[in-house]
Amino acid sequence: MKIVSAHEGVIPISSSMSNAFIDFSTMDCSILALVSDVVVDGEPVVGYGFNSNGRYSAGDILRRRILPRLMEAPAESLLDETGELSPSIAWDAMMRNEKPGGHGERSVAVGVVDMALHDLAAKIAGVPLYKWISDKYGDGDPDDSVFVYAAGGYYAPGKSYADLQDEMRRFLDAGYNVVKMKIGGADLAEDLRRIEAVIEVLDGDGSRLAVDVNGRFDLDTALHYGRALDPYGLFWYEEVGDPLDYRLNATLSEHYRGPIATGENLFSLQDARNLIRYGGMRPDRDYIQVDPALSYGLVEYRRIQEMLARHGWSSRRCIPHGGHQFSLHIAAALKLGGNESYPGEFQPTGGFADDAVVENSRVTLDDRPGIGFEGKANFHKVLRDLHA
């Protein structure tokens, strides 16, 4: 098996909406196609990858450092002892001559290639990625469905309470039981009115609503909001302060009784380990949201899972950020607690296969080989155009 060519591009996933910290008017992402010399039904097998929303494209790092190292490595050096493509060995090749630290945009670039490598490896094996991962790294008995929640509730010009409620009703009609909305982009009184409007749609059940601050609050504001949110019994209070402010998170956990979720902007084993060491996270109620696509891919994510297990954390306390097919496969294979979902947002990359059905906030994986981008028609056309 040999990777014969790599084709990298950038596509927009822009939107007029915003959270408490950024708007998405110029958001884009990297896409990648790795073409192999393996031929099935007269066509070369191709692995595809991209990066999740919230981080911009990392094309320069891909073109100048990561992809050249991968393509210059002898083909046989990327294979395991059985002669199959090894994403783990390829990961080491991509990270050659990279110093420790500096996680962020580099982790995004490596994550794009890691996704494409895993897609390629599973396609060559002729199996869905979740089965490939479970057989290679898990117990061989993956979950056949995954809990998903619908993320939305963004701020947008002219968006009324009624508009927000209608958005959440569409999520419920689509099969979701748990929804998420943004807070922190307005004052507390306004955010509480927005929260109460959504809880009204949820039949008064605050435990079906998660709220997300996107890292905006200082400690005083985090605690002030926490006191106001506590009576609602929310599903979680997410990324309340800066992702690297572990002391803020630890202090908040001492005062806020409900679940806290964070980690989507931590991009390495080392940063995730510091969160567990110093962030006050509670394994009986809190959630870790590290996104494999942004944090050096599945190779690094497996290291994070091993670290969490050593610290007494269940994989069920992990619900990755991103709302995409790659983390959906990982969630099923490694028995995570679920996966984010963005119904209709961040297109064409966001969401699952076109024929995916959400029922009672769970989605069943299909049997397409690899990640299954071929079942997401608009996105698959964009990916195919990379190497056509």
Summary of the structure (lengths in Angstrom):
residues: 388
radius of gyration: 20.3
end to end distance: 20.6
largest distance: 62.0
contacts: 1388
relative contact order: 0.15
helix: 41%
strand: 19%
